[in-house]
Each structure stands twice: as structure tokens, then as C-alpha cells.
Amino acid sequence: MVDLETVEQFLGSLSFCKVCPLECGVNRLQGERGRCGTGFLPEVASYHPHFGEESILSGWGGSGTIFFSGCNMKCVYCQNYSISQLGEGEAISIEDLARIMLALERMRCHNVNLVSPSHFAPQILKALYIAREKGLGIPIVYNTGGYDKLETLKLFRGVVDIYLPDMRYASEESALRYSGVPNYPEVNRQALIEMFRQVGEVMLLNGIAVKGLIIRILLIPSLVEEALENLRFIAENISKKVHVTLMRQYRPVYKVSAGCFPELNSFIDDNTYRKVVRFARELGLSNLILQ
């Protein structure tokens, strides 16, 4: 765990926020809101044991998810858009965030699962410091869209046990069009390499993950070739033994269902999913999670 002085300095950096790759530079300490849509106080939409994550995370006790409001990505197909983009949630103190983490442990969740944490990284680090001081002992999951800054991730070395990033795009054009973020492929790939450097391949205890990297690839209509390119990157640059979740849960919602992006207005069919799974196996990726 980083020392308290480093935690406080990181929190103070919100006066000119460069916590994520967008580097808005707003003064969140004074309540200014960045492109993520949030100010200083952490905003939480809900927290509870969640049984819909990968089985090695949810297990029998549930993954202790904390859904943060706002996001540094603006995905036009986001299934949680009311939370990520429409501001659903409640501002709480950092001390209350620490109390939530401890409450999830008392509920016998297997882990604390931080959903969309990137824009609240300093507040989360401070809350984790407080919670650890009060005895928090279960693994910490950093469940992110994968648009994360290296300098921020490095502060979580030894703090985060399990990284759970998305790997959405292999082209800058797609990332800008569908999520409104620049340089996603470069940022995302560097972030995943750093995450793997910190936690390595998944370690299990009684069938539940306690450490490691799990990469999620959401299959999106018209972007399947980019998913294949990302799978190749994983096999060649990270590890063939890293856990990869191939997700076919995409559905056309939010701006896509409104007709704004007709090329995304469909589902992933069985043949397409089998093609992706076969390609991943041909690359030698040996720890695929199919869902």
C-alpha cells in the first residue's frame, strides 16, 4: 500500500485534474466537473453482491460491486448509460466509500469490485487506505473500460489485486466515433501491459480469483475484426495464459437504439461468436471465459 503522503498528494492533484488520459485540467477540488461528468466527491449509484460477473469472481458469495457514476468514456451503446452518462447516483464522502468497502466484506463477498473507477482513482485510493487501516482484507478488483493512465495505474501497484479491463477497439477512428476518446488503442494496450506487470496471470484459491489480469473483449457488430486484432495483440504481447472473457452480451441500446448508429444496431450471432472463439484458440490463448 502506498503511504499516506502519496495518497494525499494524489488527491490534491484533482485541483488540476489529469487523473485519466483526457487530462481535462479542471479544479475538481472546487467542484468543477470534467468530461467524466463528476467533481470532487465520489458518486455511487449502487453497491451489492453481484452474481453476474465471471464465475471466478462471483463464486458463491458474490462479487462486491460498487457502481460509480460518470465515466471517462461516452460509449453510444452503454447498457448502464443512466449511471455512466446521465448522472444517476449519489455523492458520498470518501469515508463513506471506505465504509461501503468494509460492508461488502461483512456481506461475505469474495472481493471489492470497483466498477468504472478511472475518474475517481484518487478518492478510491484514499478510501482503500482508510479501509485497509480498519482491516479490509478481501481482494480489490479494478473493473475499468481500459482507458487508463499509466501514472495513475502505477499508484495502485500492491493495492489492486485483480485488474478487469475492457479491450474495446483496435482503431482510433472507432474509439472516437463510438466512445468519444482519443488514442484509445495505444492507451489501452499500454495500460494492459502495466496491469499484467503488476498482477500477472490469474491465481485461484478454492476456485475464486485472488490475483491476476482478466481481459474482457465485448464483441460489437461491425467491429469484430478489431476484436480479432486485439486478441492477436494479447497473445503476442501479454500472455497466452492470461484469462480472456469473450463477451457476446452486446445489445443495441441508448443512442444506437435511437437510430443514430445503424451499423451497430444488431446482435452477435452464433456463427460470429464461434469464429472469434476458434480464432482465439488458434492463437494459443488457453484461458478463455465464454459468456
N, C-alpha and C positions, 0 to 999 in steps of 0.2 A: 504494500500500500504506500502511495506517495505521502510525503509529510504534509502537515497542516499548512505550513507556509506556502508550499507549492499549490495546494488546493485553493487557498485564499487568493493567490496571485492569478490563478486561472479564472476564478470567479470575478476578480477585478477587471480582467480583460474584456468583460462584457461592456465596459464603458466605450469601447470602440470595437464592436464585435467582429471577430474574424474566426469564430469557432468552427465554421464549416467552410467548404470551398467557395461559397458565394461571397464571403468576406464583405458583408453589407457595410460595416463600419458605423452602424447606428449605436447610440448610447442606451443600451437595454437596462443599465442600472437606473436610468431616469425614466424608464417606462416606454422608451421608443421601441417600435416594432420593426423587425427586419423582414426580409422576404419570406421567412418562415411563418410570419404572422403572429409572433409571440414576443413578449417583453421580458422582464426580469424573472418574475415568479414562475416556477414550473406549473404547467397546466395539465391536469389529468382528467381524462374522460371516464375511465373506469379502471378497476383492478379486481382480479378474481383468479381462482384456479381455472386454468384453461385446458381443455382436453382435445383441442383440435390441432395442436402442433404436431411435429414429428413424434412418433411414439417414444423415441429415446429421450425426448424432453418432457412429454406429458405424463408418461408412465401411468401409474395407478393413483397418484396423488394430485396430478395436475401441474401444469407449468404456471408459476405465479406471475401472470401478465400484468403489467402496468401500461395502459394505453395513454401515451402523451398526445396532447392536442398540437395542431400545427405540424408542419413538415417543411424541410428544405427542398423537397421535390413537389411538383404540381402535376401529378400524373392524371391524364384526362380520363383514365379508366379506373381510378382508385375506388375500391369497394368500400373503403372507410372514409369517403370524401367528407362526410359531415363532421368527422373528427379532424382529419388532416387539413381540410381547406375551408370549412365553413365555421370553424371556431367552437364546435361542441366540446364542452369540458369546463372545468373549474380551476381557477388559480388557487394554489395552496402554498404554504411555506415550505422551505427546504427541510425544516424539522419534521413537518407532517409527512413529507415524502419518505424520510427515514422511518417514520412510524409505520407507514404502509408496507415498506420492505420487511420490517420485523413482524407485522401482522400476517403477511403471506407465509413467512416461515412458521408461525404458530398454527396456521391452517394446514401445515404439513405438506406444502407444495415442495416439489423437488428442486426448484430454483426460483430466482427472481428474474423475470423476463421483461426487459426494458424495450418496449415496442415504440419505434420511431424516436430514438434518444438523441440523434445527432445534434439538434439545435438546442438541447438542454444539457449538453455534456458537462459544463462547469457545475451547474446545480446538482446534477446527478452525482458527480464525483464528491461534492461536499456532503450530500445525503448519505452516500455509501461510507464516507469517513465516519459520520455520526453513527450510522447503523452498525458498522464493524466495531466501534468502540463499545456499543451496547450488546455485542455478542452475536451479530448476524453471521451465520456460518454456512448457509447454503450457496451453491454456485450462482454466479451472476451471468446472465445471458444478454448480450448486446445485439438486439434484433433490429437491423438497420436496412434502409433502402440501398446501402452501399455507396452513397455519395458522401464520403467521409474524408476529413483532412488528416494527413499523416501526423502532423504535430499534435493534434488532438488525440488520435489513437495511441500515440506513444505514452501519453499520460495515464492510460488505462492498463499499461503493462503490469501484470501482477495483481490487477484489480478485477478485470473481466476474465472469467473462466472459459466461457463459450461465446464465440462470435457466430452470429447467424445473419450474414449479409445477403441481400439480393444481388444478382448479376443480371441486369435488365437488358442492356444494349451493347452492341459492338460497334455502333456508328454514332458519331457526334450529331448527325442530322436527326436521327430517330430520337435521341435523348432530348434535343432542343424542341422538337415538334411535339412529343408526347409527354414530356416531363418538365420542360422549361429550364433545363440545366445545361450549362456549357461543359465541354471536356469530360463528359461522363466516362467514356471508356478508359481514358488514361487515369483519371482519379480513382475509379472503381478498381482497376487492376492493381494499382499501387497499394490501395487500401487492403485488398485481399492478401497480397503478398505480406504486408506488415502484420495482418491478423494471424496469418499462418505462422509467421516468425514468432509471434508471441505465444500461441497456444498449441500449434501443431495439429496432428491428427486426433480424432475423437478417442477419448478414453471412457470406458464404460465401467460402472460399478453396479452390480445386480441389474444389468440391462438398461441402466439410465446413464446418460451422458453427464460427466462431471467436468470435462475439459475438452477443448478442441474446436475446430472450424467446421461448420456446416454451411455450404453454399447453396442458396436457393436460386433456381432458374425458373422463372414464370414464363411459360410458353404463351406467346401473344400472336394472334393472327397477323399474317403478313410479315412477321419478324422472326420466323422460325429459323431462317438461315443465320441470323445473328446469334440465336441460341446455340446453334451448332458451332459457330466460330468461338463463342465463349467456352464451350465445352473443350474445344481443342486447346484453348489457352490454359485452362485448368490442368489438363493432362500434361502439357508440355512445360508449364512454368510454376505450378504449385505442387501437386502430387497426384498420382493415380490412385492413391489410397484415401484421399480426402473424401468426406461424405458430401454427396451432391443430391439435393432434392429436386426432382423434375416435377414441376407443378403444372397441372392442367386445369386448375380451378378458375382460370380467367373466364369472366363473363362480361358482356358489353353493358356497362353501367355508366352513370354520371354523364359526362359530355359525349361519350360515344353513343349512348342510348338516345341522346337528343339529336343524333344525326350529323354531328359535326365532323366525325372521322369515320366515314363509311368503310374504309379499308380495315378497320378494327371491329366492325360490327358483325362478329360471328363467333364461333366456338372452335376449340381444338378437337378435331375428330380422332377416332381411334387409330386410323392409319397413320396420321401425322405423329401421334404420340408414340406409336410403335417404332416409327422411323427414327425418332430422336433417341429413344431408349437403345435401339440397335446401334446407332452411331456412337453413343456414349460407351457402350460395351466394347465396340470395335477399337475405341481409343485406349482401352485397358482400364477405364475407370471401374473400380471394383466395389465401391461402397455407394451404390445408388439407392435412393429412397424414392419410391414411386407413389405419388399421390395427386 
